[in-house]
Amino acid sequence: MNGLSELIDSLEIKFFKLNQKLIKLEKTNQELLEKIKASEDIQSQQAKEIAVLKDNIENLKMVNSLLGSEENKRETKLKINSLIREIDYCIAQLSD
């Protein structure tokens, strides 16, 4: 019986250690999931910021060309022509 008692004690100790490891791993897993969520939030925020900055760049290019910058003059002319065509189309729609 003494050997059986030692075996049971040994199993209880191993079970306790395994249970502690499981708890630790679950805690680590939860922390990693929270870090992933935070990283995804940051990535989403940065993607939005990039889109806004790209839009600002385009606006600045347009303003530069309107102020006389030679670099973007062609792009500005094309944009103005496009806007004029849209206005003419709207006027034609209103006339009908």
All heavy atoms as an XYZ file, in Angstrom:
773
protein
N       0.797     -1.194      0.000
C       0.000      0.000      0.000
C       0.846      1.267      0.000
O       0.397      2.280     -0.508
C      -0.906      0.040      1.233
C      -2.152     -0.736      1.122
S      -3.170     -0.031     -0.148
C      -4.616     -0.919      0.107
N       2.024      1.166      0.602
C       2.884      2.335      0.686
C       3.286      2.803     -0.708
O       3.333      3.999     -0.970
C       4.115      2.015      1.550
C       4.857      3.277      1.950
O       4.318      4.370      1.860
N       6.086      3.110      2.387
N       3.589      1.869     -1.616
C       3.961      2.207     -2.981
C       2.819      2.873     -3.719
O       3.009      3.800     -4.512
N       1.598      2.411     -3.474
C       0.417      2.991     -4.104
C       0.190      4.414     -3.603
O      -0.153      5.306     -4.384
C      -0.801      2.111     -3.814
C      -2.086      2.507     -4.513
C      -1.915      2.508     -6.014
C      -3.215      1.585     -4.101
N       0.395      4.646     -2.339
C       0.241      5.967     -1.745
C       1.259      6.946     -2.335
O       0.927      8.096     -2.641
C       0.416      5.879     -0.233
O       0.367      7.149      0.347
N       2.492      6.474     -2.491
C       3.532      7.320     -3.102
C       3.197      7.637     -4.558
O       3.404      8.758     -5.024
C       4.891      6.631     -3.012
C       5.469      6.571     -1.628
C       6.778      5.802     -1.569
O       7.323      5.437     -2.637
O       7.256      5.567     -0.454
N       2.670      6.646     -5.248
C       2.281      6.841     -6.644
C       1.156      7.876     -6.755
O       1.194      8.757     -7.620
C       1.847      5.500     -7.253
C       1.490      5.514     -8.736
C       2.685      5.955     -9.575
C       1.004      4.155     -9.181
N       0.184      7.776     -5.859
C      -0.919      8.746     -5.861
C      -0.397     10.135     -5.535
O      -0.777     11.117     -6.181
C      -2.018      8.311     -4.868
C      -2.725      7.063     -5.407
C      -3.033      9.436     -4.653
C      -3.716      6.454     -4.471
N       0.493     10.236     -4.544
C       1.083     11.535     -4.197
C       1.856     12.114     -5.375
O       1.759     13.306     -5.673
C       2.009     11.399     -2.979
C       1.243     11.188     -1.686
O       0.023     11.469     -1.668
O       1.863     10.750     -0.694
N       2.605     11.254     -6.056
C       3.380     11.691     -7.214
C       2.455     12.190     -8.319
O       2.710     13.227     -8.945
C       4.249     10.539     -7.716
O       4.863     10.863     -8.926
N       1.363     11.465     -8.547
C       0.392     11.877     -9.564
C      -0.281     13.196     -9.189
O      -0.509     14.043    -10.056
C      -0.665     10.795     -9.768
C      -0.218      9.577    -10.582
C      -1.302      8.515    -10.564
C       0.124      9.973    -11.993
N      -0.579     13.374     -7.916
C      -1.190     14.623     -7.469
C      -0.250     15.798     -7.689
O      -0.672     16.870     -8.146
C      -1.578     14.533     -5.983
C      -2.821     13.721     -5.732
C      -3.163     13.632     -4.247
O      -2.338     14.058     -3.393
O      -4.242     13.130     -3.942
N       1.023     15.594     -7.390
C       2.018     16.647     -7.588
C       2.134     16.984     -9.070
O       2.142     18.155     -9.462
C       3.378     16.245     -6.992
C       3.276     16.205     -5.469
C       4.479     17.198     -7.435
C       4.491     15.604     -4.789
N       2.198     15.945     -9.910
C       2.306     16.174    -11.357
C       1.053     16.863    -11.895
O       1.136     17.762    -12.738
C       2.536     14.855    -12.085
C       3.925     14.294    -11.889
C       4.112     12.982    -12.630
C       5.522     12.446    -12.387
N       5.737     11.165    -13.079
N      -0.100     16.439    -11.388
C      -1.340     17.075    -11.817
C      -1.357     18.544    -11.414
O      -1.752     19.411    -12.198
C      -2.552     16.349    -11.210
C      -3.854     17.007    -11.529
C      -4.421     16.870    -12.787
C      -4.514     17.792    -10.587
C      -5.615     17.494    -13.100
C      -5.707     18.417    -10.891
C      -6.260     18.263    -12.145
N      -0.936     18.847    -10.196
C      -0.900     20.227     -9.719
C       0.038     21.063    -10.590
O      -0.304     22.178    -10.992
C      -0.450     20.264     -8.253
C      -0.364     21.652     -7.700
C      -1.507     22.354     -7.361
C       0.867     22.273     -7.525
C      -1.430     23.635     -6.859
C       0.953     23.558     -7.030
C      -0.195     24.246     -6.685
N       1.223     20.519    -10.888
C       2.183     21.247    -11.731
C       1.609     21.476    -13.135
O       1.751     22.549    -13.704
C       3.509     20.495    -11.818
C       4.326     20.555    -10.555
C       5.635     19.794    -10.720
C       6.449     19.825     -9.437
N       7.700     19.057     -9.572
N       0.966     20.442    -13.667
C       0.351     20.565    -14.991
C      -0.757     21.614    -14.981
O      -0.877     22.415    -15.917
C      -0.232     19.216    -15.419
C       0.569     18.491    -16.490
C       0.280     17.021    -16.465
C       0.256     19.072    -17.833
N      -1.543     21.619    -13.926
C      -2.616     22.587    -13.799
C      -2.047     24.002    -13.714
O      -2.581     24.930    -14.334
C      -3.471     22.272    -12.574
C      -4.773     23.040    -12.577
O      -5.312     23.341    -13.629
N      -5.267     23.363    -11.391
N      -0.970     24.184    -12.973
C      -0.328     25.498    -12.865
C       0.214     25.947    -14.223
O       0.095     27.116    -14.592
C       0.806     25.464    -11.826
C       0.321     25.291    -10.407
C      -0.589     26.423     -9.964
O      -0.358     27.577    -10.260
N      -1.662     26.066     -9.269
N       0.802     25.002    -14.961
C       1.303     25.320    -16.304
C       0.167     25.742    -17.218
O       0.292     26.685    -18.004
C       2.006     24.098    -16.904
C       3.470     24.230    -17.057
C       4.038     23.022    -17.783
C       5.523     23.002    -17.547
N       6.170     21.877    -18.201
N      -0.947     25.022    -17.126
C      -2.113     25.344    -17.942
C      -2.609     26.750    -17.632
O      -2.889     27.536    -18.547
C      -3.235     24.328    -17.702
C      -4.559     24.601    -18.429
C      -4.361     24.521    -19.930
C      -5.626     23.655    -17.969
N      -2.712     27.084    -16.375
C      -3.163     28.428    -15.975
C      -2.211     29.485    -16.514
O      -2.638     30.519    -17.052
C      -3.298     28.509    -14.438
C      -4.469     27.631    -13.976
C      -3.485     29.958    -13.992
C      -4.543     27.437    -12.480
N      -0.913     29.223    -16.390
C       0.092     30.176    -16.871
C      -0.011     30.351    -18.387
O       0.051     31.473    -18.907
C       1.486     29.695    -16.489
C       2.589     30.636    -16.868
C       3.942     30.111    -16.440
C       5.043     31.044    -16.915
N       6.371     30.543    -16.566
N      -0.170     29.240    -19.115
C      -0.286     29.312    -20.571
C      -1.558     30.032    -21.001
O      -1.553     30.792    -21.974
C      -0.235     27.911    -21.177
C       1.132     27.230    -21.160
C       1.008     25.786    -21.642
C       2.129     27.992    -22.012
N      -2.656     29.820    -20.298
C      -3.898     30.525    -20.624
C      -3.740     32.025    -20.402
O      -4.226     32.829    -21.193
C      -5.052     29.974    -19.786
C      -5.532     28.612    -20.249
C      -6.601     28.013    -19.346
O      -6.746     28.469    -18.190
O      -7.280     27.088    -19.806
N      -3.045     32.384    -19.320
C      -2.810     33.801    -19.045
C      -1.930     34.416    -20.138
O      -2.216     35.507    -20.646
C      -2.136     33.959    -17.683
C      -1.900     35.385    -17.292
C      -1.232     35.484    -15.935
C      -0.913     36.932    -15.605
N      -0.155     37.067    -14.375
N      -0.871     33.701    -20.522
C       0.012     34.178    -21.584
C      -0.748     34.315    -22.889
O      -0.590     35.310    -23.616
C       1.205     33.215    -21.763
O       1.894     33.091    -20.521
C       2.161     33.708    -22.820
N      -1.585     33.347    -23.193
C      -2.391     33.373    -24.416
C      -3.311     34.594    -24.416
O      -3.428     35.287    -25.434
C      -3.206     32.089    -24.531
C      -3.897     31.974    -25.858
O      -3.389     32.399    -26.882
N      -5.086     31.383    -25.853
N      -3.949     34.875    -23.297
C      -4.844     36.027    -23.199
C      -4.071     37.330    -23.406
O      -4.532     38.228    -24.112
C      -5.557     36.035    -21.839
C      -6.603     37.105    -21.715
C      -7.728     36.930    -22.717
O      -8.108     35.819    -23.065
N      -8.265     38.030    -23.199
N      -2.881     37.422    -22.812
C      -2.054     38.622    -22.978
C      -1.658     38.810    -24.443
O      -1.683     39.932    -24.968
C      -0.799     38.534    -22.110
C      -1.076     38.657    -20.625
C       0.141     38.346    -19.765
O       1.194     37.932    -20.312
O       0.033     38.515    -18.538
N      -1.309     37.714    -25.114
C      -0.928     37.792    -26.523
C      -2.115     38.197    -27.393
O      -1.963     38.980    -28.344
C      -0.338     36.459    -27.000
C       1.023     36.094    -26.405
C       1.417     34.674    -26.814
C       2.084     37.079    -26.834
N      -3.291     37.681    -27.075
C      -4.491     38.073    -27.822
C      -4.775     39.563    -27.652
O      -5.168     40.241    -28.610
C      -5.695     37.245    -27.372
C      -5.695     35.778    -27.795
C      -6.851     35.032    -27.136
C      -5.763     35.644    -29.300
N      -4.559     40.080    -26.454
C      -4.757     41.512    -26.211
C      -3.738     42.342    -26.989
O      -4.077     43.394    -27.538
C      -4.663     41.807    -24.716
C      -5.850     41.287    -23.924
C      -5.665     41.398    -22.415
O      -4.646     41.961    -21.963
O      -6.557     40.928    -21.692
N      -2.493     41.850    -27.051
C      -1.465     42.561    -27.823
C      -1.807     42.562    -29.307
O      -1.610     43.571    -30.002
C      -0.092     41.923    -27.609
C       0.527     42.249    -26.280
C       1.915     41.640    -26.160
C       2.534     41.961    -24.811
N       3.879     41.376    -24.666
N      -2.315     41.448    -29.815
C      -2.715     41.365    -31.219
C      -3.828     42.364    -31.495
O      -3.801     43.093    -32.488
C      -3.162     39.927    -31.586
C      -1.960     38.999    -31.638
C      -3.917     39.916    -32.914
C      -2.314     37.536    -31.790
N      -4.814     42.426    -30.613
C      -5.928     43.355    -30.775
C      -5.420     44.795    -30.778
O      -5.819     45.600    -31.628
C      -6.938     43.156    -29.642
C      -8.077     44.147    -29.625
C      -9.100     43.831    -30.679
C     -10.341     44.667    -30.486
N     -10.478     45.737    -31.418
N      -4.514     45.106    -29.866
C      -3.962     46.460    -29.805
C      -3.187     46.781    -31.079
O      -3.302     47.886    -31.631
C      -3.063     46.606    -28.580
N      -2.423     45.808    -31.581
C      -1.660     46.014    -32.816
C      -2.584     46.222    -34.007
O      -2.315     47.062    -34.870
C      -0.741     44.820    -33.081
O       0.236     44.712    -32.079
N      -3.667     45.473    -34.065
C      -4.629     45.637    -35.150
C      -5.280     47.014    -35.091
O      -5.491     47.648    -36.127
C      -5.693     44.538    -35.088
C      -5.185     43.175    -35.505
C      -6.203     42.066    -35.280
O      -7.212     42.283    -34.555
O      -5.987     40.969    -35.814
N      -5.587     47.475    -33.881
C      -6.170     48.808    -33.735
C      -5.196     49.882    -34.210
O      -5.575     50.824    -34.915
C      -6.570     49.069    -32.278
C      -7.751     48.220    -31.833
O      -8.450     47.668    -32.706
O      -7.970     48.109    -30.608
N      -3.938     49.733    -33.817
C      -2.914     50.697    -34.232
C      -2.755     50.674    -35.746
O      -2.674     51.725    -36.391
C      -1.573     50.402    -33.529
C      -1.676     50.740    -32.043
C      -0.430     51.165    -34.171
C      -0.494     50.279    -31.226
N      -2.731     49.478    -36.322
C      -2.581     49.351    -37.771
C      -3.753     50.009    -38.496
O      -3.568     50.720    -39.491
C      -2.481     47.885    -38.165
C      -2.278     47.670    -39.646
C      -2.235     46.201    -40.024
O      -2.566     45.324    -39.234
N      -1.820     45.923    -41.241
N      -4.951     49.797    -37.999
C      -6.134     50.400    -38.616
C      -6.065     51.925    -38.527
O      -6.344     52.628    -39.507
C      -7.390     49.895    -37.915
O      -8.519     50.559    -38.370
N      -5.666     52.421    -37.372
C      -5.550     53.868    -37.183
C      -4.490     54.450    -38.118
O      -4.693     55.498    -38.731
C      -5.190     54.169    -35.730
C      -5.062     55.633    -35.412
C      -4.637     55.869    -33.977
O      -4.367     54.941    -33.231
N      -4.567     57.124    -33.591
N      -3.377     53.753    -38.259
C      -2.310     54.239    -39.136
C      -2.730     54.194    -40.596
O      -2.362     55.078    -41.379
C      -1.037     53.425    -38.914
C      -0.362     53.727    -37.590
C       0.821     52.832    -37.302
O       0.967     51.761    -37.884
N       1.674     53.275    -36.389
N      -3.512     53.191    -40.981
C      -3.995     53.123    -42.365
C      -4.907     54.309    -42.669
O      -4.830     54.903    -43.751
C      -4.737     51.809    -42.596
N      -5.753     54.670    -41.704
C      -6.622     55.832    -41.889
C      -5.794     57.102    -41.994
O      -6.062     57.969    -42.824
C      -7.609     55.950    -40.730
C      -8.676     54.889    -40.716
C      -9.565     55.008    -39.502
C     -10.576     53.864    -39.433
N     -11.362     53.903    -38.204
N      -4.783     57.195    -41.148
C      -3.922     58.377    -41.169
C      -3.171     58.482    -42.494
O      -3.028     59.578    -43.055
C      -2.924     58.306    -40.007
C      -2.111     59.557    -39.813
C      -1.217     59.495    -38.590
O      -1.483     58.691    -37.682
O      -0.242     60.264    -38.556
N      -2.722     57.357    -43.028
C      -2.029     57.347    -44.315
C      -2.963     57.846    -45.413
O      -2.572     58.635    -46.268
C      -1.482     55.937    -44.633
C      -0.284     55.637    -43.749
C      -1.112     55.806    -46.105
C       0.206     54.202    -43.819
N      -4.205     57.377    -45.388
C      -5.174     57.812    -46.403
C      -5.390     59.322    -46.325
O      -5.441     60.002    -47.360
C      -6.496     57.073    -46.221
N      -5.500     59.844    -45.116
C      -5.695     61.289    -44.947
C      -4.475     62.046    -45.451
O      -4.594     63.065    -46.148
C      -5.979     61.625    -43.468
C      -5.883     63.118    -43.210
C      -7.346     61.101    -43.050
N      -3.295     61.533    -45.120
C      -2.069     62.206    -45.557
C      -1.909     62.177    -47.072
O      -1.465     63.163    -47.674
C      -0.854     61.577    -44.875
C      -0.741     61.835    -43.361
C       0.410     61.025    -42.773
C      -0.577     63.303    -43.058
N      -2.287     61.067    -47.707
C      -2.228     61.001    -49.169
C      -3.169     62.024    -49.785
O      -2.828     62.675    -50.767
C      -2.583     59.591    -49.656
C      -1.479     58.590    -49.468
C      -1.868     57.226    -50.012
C      -0.727     56.238    -49.863
N      -1.080     54.908    -50.373
N      -4.351     62.147    -49.185
C      -5.300     63.140    -49.677
C      -4.736     64.548    -49.509
O      -4.865     65.387    -50.402
C      -6.623     63.007    -48.916
C      -7.728     63.821    -49.542
O      -7.828     63.825    -50.778
O      -8.470     64.462    -48.776
N      -4.086     64.782    -48.375
C      -3.464     66.094    -48.143
C      -2.357     66.377    -49.159
O      -2.215     67.513    -49.620
C      -2.897     66.182    -46.727
C      -3.965     66.331    -45.681
O      -5.110     66.614    -45.984
N      -3.602     66.117    -44.422
N      -1.608     65.355    -49.507
C      -0.543     65.522    -50.502
C      -1.137     65.951    -51.833
O      -0.633     66.868    -52.491
C       0.287     64.224    -50.650
C       1.162     64.011    -49.426
C       1.137     64.255    -51.909
C       1.859     62.659    -49.384
N      -2.215     65.283    -52.235
C      -2.861     65.642    -53.501
C      -3.387     67.076    -53.460
O      -3.246     67.827    -54.426
C      -4.002     64.667    -53.818
C      -3.535     63.279    -54.181
C      -2.589     63.275    -55.370
O      -2.870     63.967    -56.373
O      -1.560     62.578    -55.289
N      -3.969     67.447    -52.333
C      -4.473     68.818    -52.200
C      -3.329     69.826    -52.258
O      -3.457     70.885    -52.883
C      -5.250     68.985    -50.897
C      -6.564     68.246    -50.918
O      -7.106     67.955    -51.975
N      -7.079     67.925    -49.744
N      -2.226     69.513    -51.610
C      -1.075     70.413    -51.625
C      -0.481     70.536    -53.026
O      -0.052     71.618    -53.433
C      -0.016     69.950    -50.635
C      -0.362     70.157    -49.156
C       0.679     69.491    -48.271
C      -0.486     71.625    -48.837
N      -0.468     69.446    -53.759
C       0.017     69.498    -55.138
C      -0.858     70.443    -55.957
O      -0.365     71.243    -56.748
C      -0.001     68.106    -55.775
C       1.126     67.208    -55.360
C       1.017     65.877    -56.090
C       2.103     64.914    -55.703
N       1.956     63.613    -56.397
N      -2.167     70.332    -55.752
C      -3.099     71.179    -56.487
C      -2.886     72.644    -56.130
O      -2.838     73.512    -56.998
C      -4.542     70.760    -56.163
C      -5.580     71.453    -56.990
S      -5.509     71.021    -58.727
C      -5.920     69.294    -58.648
N      -2.741     72.908    -54.843
C      -2.531     74.285    -54.399
C      -1.223     74.829    -54.955
O      -1.150     75.975    -55.402
C      -2.550     74.364    -52.855
C      -2.056     75.711    -52.369
C      -3.947     74.086    -52.324
N      -0.181     74.020    -54.942
C       1.114     74.438    -55.487
C       0.991     74.824    -56.951
O       1.543     75.829    -57.390
C       2.154     73.322    -55.349
C       2.947     73.438    -54.079
O       2.952     74.470    -53.449
N       3.617     72.367    -53.715
N       0.282     74.010    -57.696
C       0.161     74.301    -59.119
C      -0.681     75.544    -59.358
O      -0.433     76.307    -60.285
C      -0.401     73.104    -59.867
O      -1.678     72.806    -59.395
N      -1.683     75.756    -58.510
C      -2.503     76.963    -58.652
C      -1.709     78.212    -58.288
O      -1.981     79.295    -58.792
C      -3.751     76.873    -57.779
C      -4.800     75.866    -58.231
C      -5.906     75.769    -57.198
C      -5.368     76.250    -59.579
N      -0.745     78.053    -57.412
C       0.073     79.194    -57.006
C       1.209     79.459    -57.987
O       2.013     80.349    -57.764
C       0.644     78.959    -55.602
C      -0.377     78.957    -54.470
C       0.284     78.603    -53.153
C      -1.071     80.310    -54.368
N       1.301     78.665    -59.017
C       2.292     78.944    -60.045
C       3.420     77.936    -60.114
O       4.375     78.142    -60.842
N       3.333     76.846    -59.394
C       4.369     75.829    -59.464
C       4.336     75.164    -60.835
O       3.289     74.754    -61.320
C       4.148     74.767    -58.374
O       5.030     73.693    -58.553
N       5.463     75.086    -61.465
C       5.543     74.520    -62.811
C       5.420     72.996    -62.797
O       5.031     72.392    -63.785
C       6.870     74.912    -63.469
C       6.994     76.406    -63.758
C       5.962     76.874    -64.777
O       5.646     76.116    -65.714
O       5.468     77.997    -64.631
N       5.755     72.366    -61.683
C       5.783     70.901    -61.612
C       4.416     70.277    -61.858
O       4.289     69.296    -62.576
C       6.299     70.454    -60.242
C       7.732     70.809    -59.973
C       8.156     70.426    -58.561
O       7.468     69.609    -57.929
O       9.179     70.943    -58.113
N       3.397     70.838    -61.270
C       2.075     70.206    -61.325
C       1.090     70.974    -62.198
O      -0.111     70.787    -62.094
C       1.512     70.086    -59.905
C       2.405     69.274    -59.014
O       2.947     68.258    -59.432
N       2.599     69.715    -57.782
N       1.587     71.826    -63.041
C       0.710     72.665    -63.874
C      -0.165     71.804    -64.788
O      -1.361     72.053    -64.931
C       1.543     73.643    -64.697
C       0.768     74.850    -65.147
C       1.693     75.844    -65.802
C       1.653     77.102    -64.963
N       2.399     78.194    -65.548
N       0.423     70.794    -65.398
C      -0.324     69.928    -66.306
C      -1.446     69.204    -65.560
O      -2.579     69.135    -66.031
C       0.612     68.914    -66.954
C      -0.086     68.001    -67.952
C       0.909     67.063    -68.645
N       0.271     66.261    -69.640
C      -0.429     65.160    -69.395
N      -0.588     64.740    -68.164
N      -0.981     64.469    -70.384
N      -1.120     68.657    -64.378
C      -2.140     67.961    -63.593
C      -3.285     68.900    -63.229
O      -4.455     68.514    -63.269
C      -1.520     67.390    -62.314
C      -0.590     66.219    -62.548
C       0.026     65.715    -61.256
O      -0.595     65.857    -60.189
O       1.143     65.182    -61.321
N      -2.957     70.127    -62.894
C      -3.982     71.091    -62.526
C      -4.874     71.411    -63.719
O      -6.101     71.477    -63.595
C      -3.336     72.383    -62.004
O      -2.487     72.048    -60.921
C      -4.372     73.372    -61.534
N      -4.258     71.604    -64.876
C      -5.047     71.889    -66.075
C      -5.997     70.738    -66.373
O      -7.171     70.949    -66.708
C      -4.128     72.131    -67.273
C      -3.433     73.474    -67.234
C      -2.546     73.658    -68.458
C      -1.817     74.989    -68.416
N      -0.942     75.184    -69.577
N      -5.501     69.505    -66.243
C      -6.355     68.345    -66.494
C      -7.507     68.290    -65.491
O      -8.644     67.980    -65.852
C      -5.525     67.060    -66.424
C      -4.508     66.850    -67.549
C      -3.660     65.613    -67.274
C      -5.208     66.728    -68.889
N      -7.204     68.584    -64.240
C      -8.238     68.557    -63.208
C      -9.282     69.639    -63.468
O     -10.488     69.388    -63.366
C      -7.593     68.750    -61.825
C      -8.545     68.677    -60.679
C      -9.092     67.285    -60.511
C      -9.950     67.208    -59.267
N     -10.576     65.915    -59.106
N      -8.826     70.841    -63.823
C      -9.759     71.934    -64.121
C     -10.628     71.581    -65.318
O     -11.843     71.791    -65.309
C      -8.992     73.258    -64.348
C      -8.393     73.736    -63.022
C      -9.895     74.322    -64.952
C      -7.454     74.911    -63.155
N     -10.007     71.020    -66.364
C     -10.779     70.599    -67.541
C     -11.811     69.545    -67.164
O     -12.950     69.570    -67.657
C      -9.853     70.086    -68.636
C      -9.077     71.201    -69.304
O      -9.488     72.359    -69.266
N      -7.947     70.853    -69.909
N     -11.433     68.632    -66.309
C     -12.361     67.599    -65.869
C     -13.529     68.220    -65.108
O     -14.692     67.839    -65.318
C     -11.623     66.597    -64.977
O     -12.519     65.716    -64.377
N     -13.227     69.172    -64.239
C     -14.294     69.850    -63.488
C     -15.217     70.637    -64.417
O     -16.443     70.641    -64.239
C     -13.681     70.770    -62.425
C     -12.958     70.074    -61.272
C     -12.233     71.094    -60.403
C     -13.932     69.262    -60.436
N     -14.642     71.284    -65.421
C     -15.457     72.041    -66.385
C     -16.382     71.103    -67.143
O     -17.558     71.403    -67.364
C     -14.554     72.851    -67.338
C     -13.886     73.993    -66.566
C     -15.344     73.384    -68.524
C     -12.830     74.737    -67.349
N     -15.859     69.938    -67.556
C     -16.701     68.961    -68.257
C     -17.849     68.497    -67.359
O     -18.985     68.348    -67.814
C     -15.869     67.770    -68.708
C     -15.096     68.013    -69.995
C     -14.525     66.731    -70.571
N     -13.553     66.076    -69.700
C     -12.257     66.392    -69.622
N     -11.772     67.360    -70.385
N     -11.460     65.748    -68.810
N     -17.562     68.284    -66.077
C     -18.618     67.869    -65.155
C     -19.669     68.960    -65.007
O     -20.879     68.681    -64.975
C     -18.026     67.530    -63.779
C     -17.265     66.221    -63.743
C     -16.722     65.909    -62.354
O     -17.380     66.266    -61.351
O     -15.645     65.299    -62.280
N     -19.233     70.203    -64.913
C     -20.174     71.322    -64.794
C     -21.022     71.429    -66.060
O     -22.248     71.599    -65.989
C     -19.422     72.644    -64.516
C     -18.812     72.598    -63.116
C     -20.339     73.844    -64.684
C     -17.855     73.726    -62.813
N     -20.381     71.306    -67.241
C     -21.130     71.359    -68.511
C     -22.160     70.227    -68.562
O     -23.294     70.435    -69.010
C     -20.175     71.252    -69.695
C     -19.376     72.525    -69.909
O     -19.787     73.592    -69.402
O     -18.335     72.454    -70.606
N     -21.784     69.059    -68.084
C     -22.711     67.919    -68.081
C     -23.902     68.214    -67.177
O     -25.045     67.947    -67.535
C     -21.981     66.661    -67.630
C     -22.874     65.446    -67.533
C     -23.298     64.782    -68.675
C     -23.303     64.990    -66.289
C     -24.115     63.677    -68.584
C     -24.128     63.880    -66.196
C     -24.550     63.219    -67.336
O     -25.362     62.139    -67.245
N     -23.636     68.791    -66.010
C     -24.719     69.131    -65.082
C     -25.648     70.181    -65.676
O     -26.874     70.074    -65.542
C     -24.151     69.629    -63.750
S     -23.321     68.338    -62.795
N     -25.077     71.166    -66.343
C     -25.886     72.206    -66.973
C     -26.746     71.583    -68.064
O     -27.936     71.906    -68.201
C     -24.994     73.324    -67.547
C     -24.352     74.106    -66.383
C     -25.785     74.260    -68.459
C     -23.298     75.099    -66.809
N     -26.170     70.681    -68.838
C     -26.937     70.002    -69.904
C     -28.085     69.186    -69.305
O     -29.189     69.169    -69.852
C     -26.018     69.114    -70.722
N     -27.843     68.543    -68.157
C     -28.881     67.763    -67.499
C     -29.995     68.673    -67.011
O     -31.180     68.330    -67.100
C     -28.295     66.989    -66.310
C     -27.349     65.869    -66.685
C     -28.093     64.719    -67.340
O     -29.265     64.481    -67.086
N     -27.383     64.013    -68.211
N     -29.636     69.852    -66.504
C     -30.644     70.803    -66.017
C     -31.448     71.398    -67.161
O     -32.634     71.724    -67.001
C     -29.981     71.924    -65.203
C     -29.381     71.500    -63.847
C     -28.598     72.647    -63.255
C     -30.490     71.047    -62.904
N     -30.825     71.551    -68.333
C     -31.492     72.135    -69.486
C     -32.546     71.197    -70.062
O     -33.528     71.650    -70.644
C     -30.471     72.481    -70.579
O     -29.590     73.465    -70.103
N     -32.333     69.900    -69.903
C     -33.274     68.916    -70.467
C     -34.526     68.861    -69.710
O     -35.314     69.163    -69.183
C     -32.658     67.520    -70.475
C     -31.511     67.416    -71.465
O     -31.445     68.250    -72.384
O     -30.709     66.488    -71.321
